[in-house]
Amino acid sequence: MRRRPQASSSSPPQPTQTPSVTTPCLPQRPHRSPFVCLTLFAVLIYSSYGVYHYQFESLPVPLTADQAGKRGFSEFSARKHVRALTELGPHPVGSDAISLALQYVLAEVEEIKKTAHWEVEVEVEEFVAKTGANQMVSGLFKGKTLVYSDLSHIVVRVSPKYAADSVDNAVLVSSHIDTVFSTGGAGDCSSCVSVMLELARGVSQWAHGFKHAVIFLFNTGEEEGLSDFQVYKELAGLSGLDFAYTDNGAVYHTKNDKFELLQLGSLQHLGENMLAFLLRVAASSYLPKANVMQEEDKTGLSAAVYFDILGWYMIVYRQRFARMLYNSVIAQSLLIWTTSLLMGGYPAAVSLVLSCLSVILMWTFALSFSVIVAFIIPLISSSPVPYIANPWLVVGLFAAPALLGAITGQYLGYLVLHKYLANAYSKKKQLSPAIRTDLVKLEAERWLYKAGSIQWLILLSLGTYYRIGSSYLALAWLVPPAFAYGFLEATLSPVRLPKPLKLATLLIGLAIPVILSAGVFIRLAGTIIGGLVRFDRNPGGTPDWLGNVILAVFVAAVMCLTLVYLLSYIHLSGAKRLIILSTCAMFGLSLALVLSGTVPAFTNDTSRAVNVVHVVDTTRSIEDPRSYVSLFSSTPGKLTKEVKQIKEGFRCGRDQVFDFVTFTVKYGCWTEDDSDSGWSEADIPVMHVQSDTQGIERTTEVLIDTKGSIRWALAINTNEIRDFAFTDAGNSELVSVGDKSNVDGWHIIQFAGGNNSPRTFGLTLFWTKSSTLKADGKRDKQAPLLKLRTDMDIVTPKVERVLSKLPTWCSLFGKSTSPYTLAFLRVCRASQVADLFPAVSPEIVVREARLEDCWEVAETHCSSFFPEYAFPLDFVLRVDRLVGMLAGFSLPSGCKRTCLVAVIGNSDNETFLFGSEDFKIAGLDGKISLSKRYVAGILTVDTVADFLPRKGPLRQRR
């Protein structure tokens, strides 16, 4: 019999036993050390910079000629070529220096020919490209026709002597010798030419084992857009790769593109890569047996996607494989999310929506904070872009506000999500309130982490749909973090409660993405910063804040995309306040450095891009051209500080717009003081309307004489002109009739050539039926039909003084559309053509003057130019003019006199002609007519200036 235990006052009461039940594992306390979070930030920043430094700044050791040997690449040998070419100074097309550069390259390749392997054939040819044209329809050349003449090139073909079929299929290596007028072009592209010379030397020792020849083309005209890679691809149908080492883009086409700033190891890096590529390709049996690339797959699935891993290994795959891989990852991601939502039910779906809301808020606040700073900087700083010379300022000016915004936005989303989860967990009565509070925090943290994969999934889907090559970055930022979470954190057990995210999850998840993308993101930011030096293609045409906004948006986007996983860790730690204070301090310090001027926006080695141009403007009056010096900048910001140092009477503002044909200056500085010397009226270009006829369609013929200029730009108003044909002085057709692209209603012909280029051209215009010139005579007299700018590489006395006083932080900037230091402007308005040749009346015919027209020509000139003369002086003057036309004046060399008359008549059948076409009197048509016509208008082109009004009190000839 069971005995009942006796009670004792000293014995504690025994607890009552309850039935055993299964309880979930209790979560860990939702707390993370602030030191851990700060360490994670430090590790991410340090590792990102380390990847960038190793990938882009860790260059190979330069080799001497002895170290490289006959078959290797020596940077020191290449640098000798760079130094020799840059010592020539700027050598643009048409200059004397370009001839010296060509001679230097030719001498070097002849030496390579002498030292080549005995089984290797090296052929050298220098040829001159006669007049021609490249007409393109896309990219930067849309709406342009590029015309060239008298361009010299050097071709070196290296091939095995005993493989005859090797010359049938070759690999082309091309670069340009010419530079812009503003720099010696150490980087662009004397370094390229030097690398090619060293490659040619090395290949000449290897080529006996090649299956294909290698052609080295040292061309000229690239800086005028004539041999850009787009030309090879669009006009010749060639495929290819761009090989270049780029560093500080801010020095592009400025005085700082110089030998001293070439980074050691950069040429070795470029040369070794190209040499390895040539050796592999030239010896390959798989090179297509054609001189043009095969027609690309219309679907684009044959295009290559390629990227390297820290320079160790190159990964290459086709777009077809990329599409299959990406679609597979997208499908698996959607399947996992669908399964997760089905298991989690309604609360999981709401939690997903709210976590995505946190991402949206993060983007909103990050973009807002950084863009606000972008707007403020131009208002408080002397330069809208104060970080050009010191790019690290971008971290404090834009990255810090973006980080503050990202933290703020995600934290607001975290609070909303936390509130919802608290309400959902309140229904689990079996858990204590303290445990439920901890579970809510941990669950919210996990949802924030998982939301980061949603944005990358969206980017991967968009990149796959549009076949964007860089979509591999989205893949890298989606898969590893998701895999790390699934491997270390996820569970399908309903018993297991959430725990704090492991540090290993973050480290494993971010390792691969940081390695693949950190260097790329930093380099891309540097490229944007360098590009802001030449950002404003139409100076003053874009707001000063626009460049900042672009950079701020990029920085904020990178911060949101890459920090979304890391920021989810800080809400359960005490590091949030410390991170915010540190970020604010960084922003304040950067702003203080900018405001105080301690860190200058530009330096002697990183300069502001400016142009100083002496302009002779005849757009308002041909008889009285306006002469002034224009100062403008493609770098955002005003020129107040520069003008204050230069002086010379400059005025700045937006009240005058200067049309340079290829671009427009909406903000600039100008001065007319002492600007009448250094140029000649004889260099003012001429646009002579030869005829204007109305048949089935209206056609106008224009003679263009650029005088001494061999570099010019002509804009044709495509709102008035449907099509045109362009010929040279020998009547050879350069641009035929056909579809022409346009930009903003203009098609531009850009010409560049050597000293033997033609100066006169013919232009035939075919008018649109919807022309603004109507039959009733109403027309837009302000709309130019043609705009012409001719450039001359001449420094006038005024420009020389301005350049000598130009601040050291400024540099002349050159590109294919930039004018030289002397430019002439000329226009032909539609109303001028109508007034000279009223083609709306088919009864009016324009022709050269004949003998019976001489009296009317003489009387018209005398009454127009000398109306103050009275009888008998006016009669004597008319007789004198008539005798002069009949007898003929002595014409100086290079001068010309042409007289056109517009006569009214209905038919040539009403005219009786005497004489022959071979009979000439004083340059006039020797035919005499008796007709019912009479002279309605006269146009004289008279370079002798016998009939033009005299200039000045001394009545000098114009």
DAWOHU-V321080 format. One record per backbone hydrogen bond with DSSP energy under -1.0 kcal/mol. NH is the residue of the N-H (numbers start at 1). CO is the residue of the C=O. Records with the same first field share a line. If there is no record, write none. Layout:
NH->CO / CO
//
This chain:
31->29
32->572
37->33
38->34
39->35
40->36
41->37
42->38
43->39
44->40
45->41
46->42
47->43
48->44
49->45
50->46
51->47
52->48
53->49
54->50
55->51
56->52
57->53
58->53
59->57
68->64
69->65
76->63
78->74
79->75
80->76
81->77
82->78
83->79
84->80
85->81
86->82
87->83
88->85
89->86
95->92
100->96
101->97
102->98
103->99
104->100
105->101
106->102
107->103
108->104
109->105
110->106
111->107
112->108
113->109
114->110
115->111
117->204
120->117
121->159
123->157
125->155
127->153
129->151
132->148
134->146
136->144
141->138
142->139
144->141
145->748
146->134
147->750
148->132
151->129
153->127
154->218
155->125
156->216
157->123
158->214
159->121
161->119
163->160
166->163
168->165
171->213
173->215
175->217
177->219
179->91
183->180
186->257
190->185
191->186
193->189
194->190
195->191
196->192
197->193
198->194
199->195
200->196
201->197
202->198
203->199
204->200
205->202
206->203
207->203
209->206
210->207
211->282
212->282
213->166 / 169
214->158
215->171
216->156
217->173
218->154
219->175
224->221
225->222
226->221
231->228
232->228
233->229
234->230
235->231
236->231
238->232
249->247
251->248
252->249
254->251
257->254
258->256
261->258
262->259
266->263
269->265
270->266
271->267
272->268
273->269
274->270
275->271
276->272
277->273
278->274
279->275
280->276
281->277
282->278
284->281
290->288
293->237
300->297
305->317
307->315
309->313
312->309
315->307
317->305
319->303
320->301
322->318
323->319
324->320
325->321
326->322
327->323
328->324
329->325
330->326
331->327
332->328
333->329
334->330
335->331
336->332
337->333
338->334
339->335
340->336
341->337
342->338
343->339
344->340
345->341
349->345
350->346
351->347
352->348
353->349
354->350
355->351
356->352
357->353
358->354
359->355
360->356
361->357
362->358
363->359
364->360
365->361
366->362
367->363
368->364
369->365
370->366
371->367
372->368
373->369
374->370
375->371
376->372
377->373
379->376
380->376
381->377
388->385
389->601
393->390
394->391
395->392
397->393
398->394
399->394
400->395
402->398
403->399
404->400
405->401
406->402
407->403
408->404
409->405
410->406
411->407
412->408
413->409
414->410
415->411
416->412
417->413
418->414
419->415
420->416
421->417
422->418
423->419
424->420
425->421
426->422
427->424
428->425
429->427
431->428
436->432
437->433
438->434
439->435
440->436
441->437
442->438
443->439
444->440
445->441
446->442
447->443
448->444
449->445
450->446
451->447
455->451
456->452
457->453
458->454
459->455
460->456
461->457
462->458
463->459
464->460
465->461
466->462
468->463
471->468
473->470
475->471
476->472
477->473
479->475
482->478
483->479
484->480
485->481
486->482
487->483
488->484
489->485
490->485
506->502
507->503
508->504
509->505
510->506
511->507
514->510
515->511
516->512
517->513
518->514
521->517
522->518
523->519
524->520
525->521
526->522
527->523
528->524
529->525
530->526
531->527
533->530
534->531
535->532
536->634
537->535
541->538
546->543
549->545
550->546
551->547
552->548
553->549
554->550
555->551
556->552
557->553
558->554
559->555
560->556
561->557
562->558
563->559
567->563
569->566
570->567
573->570
579->575
580->576
581->577
582->578
583->579
584->580
585->581
586->582
587->583
588->584
589->585
590->586
591->587
592->588
593->589
594->590
595->591
596->592
599->593
603->606
608->809
610->811
611->632
613->630
614->821
615->628
616->823
617->626
618->825
626->617
628->615
629->671
630->613
631->669
632->611
643->639
644->640
645->641
646->642
647->643
650->647
651->670
653->668
658->665
660->663
662->660
665->658
666->539
667->539
668->653
669->631
670->651
671->629
675->672
683->680
684->681
686->705
688->703
690->701
691->701
693->699
695->697
699->693
700->765
701->691
702->763
703->688
704->761
705->686
706->759
709->706
712->751
713->789
714->749
715->787
716->747
717->785
718->745
721->717
722->766
723->766
725->764
726->735
727->762
728->732
731->728
734->726
735->726
743->746
746->743
747->716
748->143
749->714
750->145
751->712
752->147
753->710
754->149
757->754
761->704
762->727
763->702
764->725
765->700
766->723
767->698
768->720
771->768
774->778
777->774
781->779
783->780
785->828
786->828
787->715
788->826
789->713
790->824
791->711
792->822
794->792
800->796
801->797
802->798
803->799
804->800
805->801
810->807
811->608
813->610
814->253
818->815
823->614
824->790
825->616
826->788
828->786
830->783
833->829
834->830
835->831
836->832
837->833
839->837
841->838
844->841
845->903
847->901
849->899
853->850
854->851
857->853
858->854
859->855
860->856
861->857
862->858
863->859
864->860
865->861
866->862
869->866
873->870
874->870
876->872
877->873
878->874
879->875
880->876
881->877
882->878
883->879
884->880
885->881
886->882
887->883
888->884
895->892
898->941
900->939
901->847
902->937
903->845
904->934
905->843
910->907
911->908
912->930
914->928
919->916
921->924
924->921
925->849
926->919
928->914
930->912
936->902
937->902
939->900
941->898
943->896
951->956
955->952
956->951
//
